[in-house]
Structures are given as structure tokens and as C-alpha cells.
Amino acid sequence: MNKNMHHFSTITELPLKEISETQLKRSYQRYFFAREHCNGGRVIEIGCGGGQGLNLIKDRADEIIGYDIDSKNVGVCIETYKNDDKIIIKCENAETIKFKPSSIQTVILFETIYYLNNHQKFFQNLFNALKSGGKIIICTANNNWHSFNPSPFSTKYFDAKELHELGIDNSFDVETYASFRDIPRNLLDRLKNSIKRIAIRFDIIPKTMNTKLLFKKIFSGKMVIMPEKFEKNTIEYIPPEKTDPYRVDIYSTAIFAIFTKR
């Protein structure tokens, strides 16, 4: 199926929707991490979803452009930032955008890389679009995690080793990080993980955000509302830990990579 026919808004953590507290912490972590690595210039986010993270990096950029392929997501972002001249929202397929050479300082790519079709071509395009020393900041689910469950629209997931090699192959320097370790602490944790793995094996985990809600209430604990915009004090920031990309990690649920243009 053509990617343009997918309704990505059904699997997006949109503002003002109920999510688990862990989802909020993870989403906030991604953008605060990006904030620490943004240093002026034009910043773009590819797959910006509901756009709640753009506000957190606004003061670390001269201009922000958020791209998303789903018109509903774009509509949410436009409504949120309609009075903000610094943030531009566009509905486009990121794999077909013709970026100008050396026009971008930072690219943010969160929970999006596994929806792309031609990764080599995409990252070579971004390499050309970045200024010298420019960065791509990536976050993705760890497909080596013991309870990993792929998105229904995904094409390919990368582990830390594969991200490292993807960056090197496209002439970037690469650093990798991991976060939100899921290590069973007691019998109840082990039981929950066993149930999740059985549900994943037999493909009975709900696919959309709305249908996942009950599942998350059972397994993820406290529920909260996703804010329209992240602020510096929305929730505690938990920094990711730097990792060896060649060491297999089955406990971290999320992995990060920073690609820096040589």
C-alpha cells in the first residue's frame, strides 16, 4: 500500500489525547534531547505528528519547519502554531522533498525512520541539505527489545548497530544512545511481559492509539493528557545514556543516534 494512503494520525500521540505517563516521558525526552543539540539556524522535523515538541526547541532555532504526511496531523499543528511566525508546518512526503544544498542546520527524525522506503537515498539527500557540522537527531524503537512490537505501517526497523552503519555509509560521524530500560523487577513484571510477548506473537495487540488505550491502562499504569505544547518544565527530563552500538541491548525500549555531517 502507498504510504500516502495510510492514516498516520491513527497511530500518532496527538495533543489533548489520553496517553500513559511513560509515553509522555518518552516523548518529552526526545524533544529535550534534541533541544540540547540544536544550535541555531533552520531546524526541520520530519514526521512532526501533533507538533507538541516544536515549542520546546523554538528558542534554539532561527526557524522551524515541521513536515508530516498526514493532513490531520498537519491540521492539528497549524492550529497550535497559527500565531507563531517562527514555526512553519507543511504537509509533504519527506522522501520527495527537494531540499536546497547546505540550507539546514538540524534535522529531527523521531519515530519516523521505520516508515521510510529508501533509507540510503533519503539520508544522502539530507547529507547534501545539511550545513557543515549539521546534525540529524534520530529516535526509534529498539527492535532488539524483548517486548518489541512493530508499527502496522513500518517498512524497516534499525537497531543501534544498523543505525551506526547507516550513518557511516552516508558519510556521517555517529553517536548512539539508549533509554527507558525495561528490566523485570518482580514476578508481576515478568508476568506482564510474558502476556505482552504472547499478545505480540499472536498479533492481538491493538494497532491504533485509540484501541491501544485500554491495553496501556492495564500494562502501563498512570494515564495523563498529552499537552498541546511542551514547556521546559512539562515533566522531568531523563537523559538517554550513551551506548556501544555493537553491543546487543534487549532491555532499552528506545534508541537514539546523532548523525553529524563531516
VOVEX-596490 format. One record per atom (N, C-alpha, C): residue in one letter; x, y negated, z negated. Coordinates in pm, whole numbers, plus 50000, padded with zeros to 5 digits. Layout:
N
AXYZ;...
end
This chain:
262
M500845012050000;M500005000050000;M500874987550000;N500474977550080;N501184964950084;N501104958149948;K502254952649905;K502314946149775;K501304934849761;N501014928049874;N500074916949868;N498664921349833;M498394934549846;M497064939649816;M496914943549669;H498034944149596;H497964947249454;H497434935249377;H496694937849272;H496214927249184;H497134926849061;F498254919749074;F499244919548966;F498714912948841;S497684904648854;S497104898248736;S496524908548639;T496154920448689;T495594930748602;T496644937248513;I497924935348546;I498994941248465;I499904930448406;T499424918048406;T500204906748356;T499744902648218;E500704899248130;E500394894147996;E500004879348009;L498734876948033;L498274863348061;L497994855447933;P498124842147940;P497804833747824;P496364835447777;L496184833947646;L494884834447579;L494254848447581;K495054858647613;K494604872547608;K495204879347485;E494484889347434;E494964896547317;E496064906247358;I497164905847285;I498304914647309;I498844919247173;S499754928747174;S500364932947048;S501424922647006;E501694922046878;E502724912946828;E504074916346889;T504324929346913;T505584933446976;T505684927947117;Q504574928147193;Q504584922347327;Q504934907447321;L504344900347224;L504644886147209;L506124883947179;K506664891747087;K508084890347051;K508984893047170;R508634903247249;R509464906747363;R509394896047472;S508184890947497;S508044880647598;S508764867847557;Y508604863947431;Y509274852047380;Y510794853747386;Q511264865647349;Q512704868347351;Q513294866047490;R512594870647592;R513094869447728;R513354854847765;Y512384846347733;Y512504832347774;Y513474824547687;F513544827847559;F514524821047475;F515934825047516;F516104837747553;F517394842447604;F517754834747731;A516794833147822;A517034825547945;A517384811147913;R516674805447817;R516924791547777;R518394789647738;E518944799247667;E520324798147621;E521324798447736;H520884803547853;H521794804947967;H521464795548082;C520464786848063;C520154776748164;C520974764148135;N521464757948241;N522344746448222;N522084736048330;G520864730748332;G520524720248426;G520254725548566;G520114716448660;G519874720048799;G518484725648821;R518294731648938;R517004737848972;R516964751948916;V515914754848840;V515694768248786;V514424773648850;I514494786048899;I513284792248954;I512994805148877;E511704807948861;E511304820948808;E510524828348916;I510944840348944;I510284848849043;I509414858848968;G508114858548995;G507164866648920;G506854859848788;C506414847148794;C506254839248670;C505014842948591;G504124851448649;G502954855948574;G502094844248529;G501764844148398;G500934833648341;G501674820748311;G503004820748327;G503784808548316;G504084803648176;Q503724811348073;Q503894806347936;Q505354803547899;G506284810347966;G507684808547931;G508344796447995;L507734790948099;L508354779748169;L508534767648078;N507604765647988;N507684754247898;N508904754947807;L509314766947771;L510424768747677;L511764764947738;I511884765747870;I513154762647935;I513134748948004;K512034741747990;K511854729248064;K512954719148035;D513354718247907;D514354708147873;D515784712647906;R515924724547963;R517244729448004;R517384729848156;A516474723048227;A516494723048373;A516124709248425;D516604705948545;D516184693448610;D514854695348682;E514614707548730;E513374710848800;E513134725848784;I511864729648769;I511504743848759;I510464747048866;I510704758148938;I509734763149033;I509364777348993;G508084779748969;G507594793148937;G506914799149059;Y507354811049099;Y506754818149211;Y506014830549160;D504834832949214;D504134845449187;D503324849349310;I503174862349331;I502484867349450;I500974868249429;D500544867749303;D499124869349271;D498464855649253;S497424852949332;S496794839749329;S496134836649195;K495644846949125;K495034844448994;K496094839848894;N497254846448893;N498344842048806;N498744827648839;V498854824748967;V499254811249010;V498224800948964;G496944804448975;G495894795348930;G495994792248782;V496304802248701;V496494800248557;V497644790548533;C498764792748602;C499944784148584;C499674769848627;I499024768248741;I498734754748790;I497854747148691;E496864753848634;E496004747348535;E496804743348411;T497724752048368;T498524749148248;T499444737248268;Y500034736248388;Y501064726048411;Y500604715048507;K499304713048517;K498764703248613;K499214689048584;N499584686048461;N500024672548426;N501534671748403;D502254681848449;D503714682348429;D504414681948564;D505014670448596;D505664668648726;D506964676448741;K507484681348631;K508774688348634;K508634703048674;I507414708548660;I507184722648687;I506284724248808;I506774731248909;I506054733749034;I505704748549041;I504504751749081;I504054765649092;I503694768649238;K504174780049288;K503904783749426;K503464798349435;C502504801049524;C502034814749548;C502754819949672;E503774828249650;E504564833449762;E505114847249726;N505414854949831;N506134867549818;N507614864249813;A508254866949701;A509644862749681;A510604869049781;E510234880449837;E511144887249930;E511134880950069;T510234871550093;T510194865050225;T510524850150218;I510824844950099;I511154830750086;I512544828250146;K512664817550220;K513954813450277;K514544802350189;F515354806150091;F515964796350003;F517094789050075;K517264776150045;K518384768750102;K519684772950035;P520774773950110;P522064777750050;P522484768149940;S523034773549834;S523594765749723;S522624755349667;S521354759349654;S520324749849608;S519784752949469;I520184764149411;I519594768749285;I520694771049182;Q520424766849059;Q521384769148951;Q521094782248877;T519814785248851;T519474797148773;T518204803548829;V518224816848838;V517054824648878;V516644833448761;I515374833148726;I514834841748620;I513984852648685;L514244864948646;L513564876448706;L513194886148594;F512014884148535;F511604892048420;F510504901848458;E510734914448430;E509744924948456;E509214924048600;T510124921648692;T509754919648832;T510624927848927;I511844930648889;I512784937248979;I512244950549031;Y511454957548949;Y510974970748989;Y509774970249084;Y509354958249123;Y508314956949226;Y508884953549364;L510174950849370;L510794947049497;L510974959249587;N511064956749715;N511254967549812;N512704968949858;N513334957849895;N514704958249946;N515604950549851;H516154957549753;H516914950849647;H518214944849699;Q518914951849784;Q520184946649835;Q519974933649911;K519024933550001;K518744921550081;K518284910049992;F517444913149894;F516914902949804;F518034896349725;F518934904249667;F519984898449584;F521064891649667;Q521284895949790;Q522214888749876;Q521644875249914;N520324874649934;N519654862049961;N519814852549843;L519634857849721;L519794849449602;L521254845049584;F522204853949615;F523614850149605;F523894837849690;N523384837949812;N523604826749902;N522894814049854;A521754815749786;A520974804249740;A521544797849615;L522344805449538;L522884800249413;L524084791149436;K524204781349347;K525424773249343;K526554781549283;S527784777049301;S528924783949241;S528744784349089;G528884796049030;G528674797648886;G527224799148847;G526314798848946;G524894800648918;G524594814648869;K523434816148803;K523124828748738;K521754834148777;I521654847348776;I520374854348780;I520224861348646;I519124858648577;I518874864648445;I517734874648461;I518054887148435;I517114898148461;I516724904848330;C515434908148318;C514984917048211;C514064927448273;T514224939848231;T513404950648285;T513224961348180;A512194969448197;A512014980848108;A513164990748128;N513574996948021;N514665006848026;N514095020348067;N514425024848187;N513855037548233;N514495049748170;N515505047648084;N516065058748005;N515425059947867;W514585050347830;W513875050647701;W513065063547690;H513065069447572;H512425082547554;H510925082347579;S510285070447571;S508835069647596;S508525060547716;F509425060147811;F509265051447928;F508015055248008;N507265044748049;N506055046648129;N506065036548242;P506205040648367;P506335031048478;P505035023748509;S505175011648563;S504025004148611;S503435011048732;P502115010448751;P501505016948868;P501925010749001;F502434998449002;F502814991849128;F504314992249153;S505074998949069;S506534998249076;S507095005749197;T508275001349241;T508975007849351;T510225015149301;K511035008449219;K512245014649164;K512655007649036;Y512925015548932;Y513465010348808;Y514975012248804;F515655003048736;F517105003548721;F517455005048573;D518415013748543;D518965013848408;D520155004248405;A520815002948290;A521884993048277;A523024995848374;K523375008248392;K524455011948485;K524085007848628;E522865010548667;E522425007248803;E522344992048824;L521904984748720;L521904970148729;L523324964748746;H524224970348667;H525624966048675;H526164968348815;E525904980048871;E526414983349004;E525724975149113;L524424972249095;L523714963849191;L524334949949197;G524674944449080;G525304931449077;G526674931449141;I527494941149106;I528844942149162;I528784943849314;D527864952149361;D527714954549505;D527364941749581;N526734932249511;N526314919749575;N527184907949533;S528414911149487;S529464901149462;S529234892349339;F528484897549240;F528294890349115;F529184896249005;D529524887948906;D530004892948778;D528774896548695;V528864907048611;V527674912148543;V527934914548395;E526974910248313;E526924913748171;E525594920448143;T525584930748060;T524324937548027;T524054936947877;Y522754937147844;Y522274936147706;Y521094945647688;A520734948347563;A519564956647534;A518854951347410;S517574955047396;S516824950147281;S515634959247249;F515054956547132;F513874963447082;F514044978647085;R514924983146994;R515184997446985;R514005004546920;D513695016146973;D512555024146926;D513095037346872;I513505037046744;I514045048946679;I513045053446573;P512495065446584;P511515070146485;P512095069846344;R511345063746251;R511825062446113;R511245072946019;N510135078846060;N509475088445972;N508625097946056;L507915106745986;L507105116846055;L505995110446138;L505375099546086;L504305092946160;L504835087046291;D506015080846286;D506615075446408;D506865086446510;R507395097546463;R507675108746554;R506395114246615;L505325114746534;L504045119446585;L503505110046692;K503555096746666;K503085087046765;K503865088146895;N505185089646884;N505995090747005;N505675103447082;S505395114247010;S505035126747077;S503715125347153;I502755118547090;I501465116347156;I501645107647281;K502475097147270;K502715088547386;K503365096347499;R504345104647466;R505035112347572;R504085122147640;I503185128047562;I502195137147621;I501255129447713;A500835117447668;A499945109147750;A500625104947879;I501925101647872;I502685097847991;I502835109748085;R503145121248027;R503355133248109;R502105136948189;F500955135548127;F499705139348194;F498995127348257;D499705115948262;D499225104048331;D497845099648281;I497705098848150;I496425094648094;I496525081248019;I497695074648029;I497805061347970;I497115051348062;P496295042348009;P495625032348093;P496625024148174;K496195019248290;K497105012248380;K497034997048370;T495894991348339;T495754976848336;T495844971648194;M496074958348180;M496194952348048;M494904953947967;N493774952248030;N492504953347958;N492264967447905;T492534977647988;T492284991347944;T493364996447850;K494534990047851;K495614993847759;K495374988647618;L494464979247603;L494314972047477;L494014981347360;L493064990447377;L492734999647268;L493915008547234;F494595013347337;F495785021747316;F496825014247233;K497045001447264;K498034993547192;K497594990847048;K496294989147026;K495814986846890;K496104998946801;I496085010746860;I496335022946785;I497825024746758;F498655022046862;F500075025546854;F501005013746826;S500555001446848;S501474990146839;S501224981046719;G500204983846639;G500004975946519;G499304962746543;K499774952246476;K499114939246473;K498914933446613;M497744927546636;M497414921146764;M497394906046746;V497764898746851;V497804884046848;V497314878846983;I497214865746996;I496814859447122;I498044853547190;M498204856647319;M499314850847395;M499054835847413;P500004827347374;P499794812847388;P499894808447534;E499324796547563;E499434790947697;E500874787047730;K501574782047628;K502954777847646;K503774782347524;F504974787147548;F505884789947438;F506534777047391;E506644775747259;E507384764847197;E508604770647127;K509504762047081;K510734767047019;K510464774946891;N509324772546828;N509014779246702;N507804788546715;T507484793146835;T506314801846853;T506404814246767;I507574820446765;I507804832546686;I509304834146671;E509734842646581;E511164844646559;E511844849846686;Y513004844046717;Y513804848746830;Y514764859646783;I514704871046848;I515594882346819;I516534883946937;P517794879846926;P518684880347042;P519014894547085;P519044897147216;P519484910347265;P520954912747229;E521334925347226;E522714929047193;E523464933047319;K524684928147332;K525494931547448;K525814946447447;T525834952547566;T525984967047574;T527044971047676;D527444983547665;D528264990147767;D527294996147868;P527274991347992;P526274996148087;P526415010848124;Y527575016648096;Y527795030648134;Y527485040448021;R526955035047913;R526525043647802;R525015045347808;V524545057647821;V523105060147834;V522415056847702;D521335049147712;D520605044247595;D519155048747605;I518735057847517;I517355062847522;I516455055947420;Y517005046747341;Y516215040547235;Y515795026147263;S516575018547338;S516195004747367;S515065004647469;T514054996547441;T512904996147533;T513104986147646;A513984976247625;A514214966147728;A515704964347751;I516074961447876;I517474958647908;I517544945447986;F518674938647968;F518924925848035;F520204926748115;A520284918648219;A521544916848291;A521654902248332;I522864897048324;I523154883848376;I524114885448492;F523664881548612;F524484881448731;F525024867148748;T526334865548755;T526924852348775;T527664851948908;K527364841948988;K527994840749120;K529474837249103;R530304845049165;R531754842849154;R532174830349232;
end
